[in-house]
Amino acid sequence: MQSESIISAPLVVAGKEYKSRLLVGTGKYQDLDETKRAIEASGAEIVTVAVRRTNIGQSSDEPNLLDVISPERYTILPNTAGCYTADDAVRTCRLARELLDGHDLVKLEVLGDQKTLYPNVVETLAAAKTLVADGFKVMVYTSDDPLIAKELEDIGCVAVMPLGAPIGSGLGIRNPHNIRLILENATVPILVDAGVGTASDATIAMELGCDGVLMNTAIAAAKDPVRMAYAMKLAVDSGREAYLAGRMPRKLYASASSPLDGLI
Amino acid sequence: MITIRLNGESKAFAEQASIQDLVGTMDLEGKRFAVELNREIVPKVQHAQVFLKQDDEVEVVQAIGGG
């Protein structure tokens, strides 16, 4: 797809290079077959999973998620979704590391409220400190507050992931100015996590200069998730290329595209 | 017999049952899972050497779909 003269730098997270800047979740799909096909269509290399009690969420005759989304092929990013305290989030990460044979890249999210699923940044900061000290590589979901984003980076998180809008809302990037402020100060990858509803939302995030986008519901809740996964891949690539190309300035009045000289 | 809490539910096991014995009752053959005993991780290599006691709290988790 890319011409040979245009080679975009890879996304680097915790020292590992990724061609794809789209990260996807594995929740809310009809079945594991649809999960597999959507994730393949998305081109994602980093894929999030949840950690749950064995008697919850999967019947014993069903194949395991990690048989379909294999840790050999994908970078598995276990999340702490559903955790409302730093303590629970840290426990979940330690279980995930054991589950994945020492794999220490995690997505930290500590929620504050069931209605908004808005991050509790106080608990998030506390969990991030503990996890970094314990050797985890932490990609952290947070609010779009530039000061908190910087603090999470200073703690040692390997990527900071502000929300575009509440989880599963599909409202798009509600505060692009805050995302820009976060980007201005950042020295680690900044990814928009949550809020994307359709392809243009992902493009907007990338055009702002984000290093990547993480999404789940926008793909899984589409009428045709596999097709939407492909649309998101194109959207993220398009937004990235447009960002690198540098958009033209906005102008109030027209500027003719055809020469004014030589008119009959 | 002893009684423990397994994933939030009360379960009876023989005295001297190990974590490995417990896992053996859970249909997890060939699957990836992790075990926590009283809030501490029990590494896989120790499953056969760690024994259950009355009122232990055990969590056994796996990866499922999530964002």
Interface residues (C-beta under 8 A of the other chain):
Chain A: G25 T26 G27 K28 Y29 T35 T48 V49 A50 V51 R52 R53 T54 N55 I56 G57 Q58 S60 N64 L65 L66 I76 P78 N79 A81 R91 R94 L95 A96 R97 E98 L99 L100 I167 G168 A194 L214 M215 N216 T217
Chain B: N7 G8 E9 M26 D27 L28 K31 R32 F33 A34 V35 E36 R39 I41 P43 K44 E59 V60 V61 Q62 A63 I64 G65 G66 G67
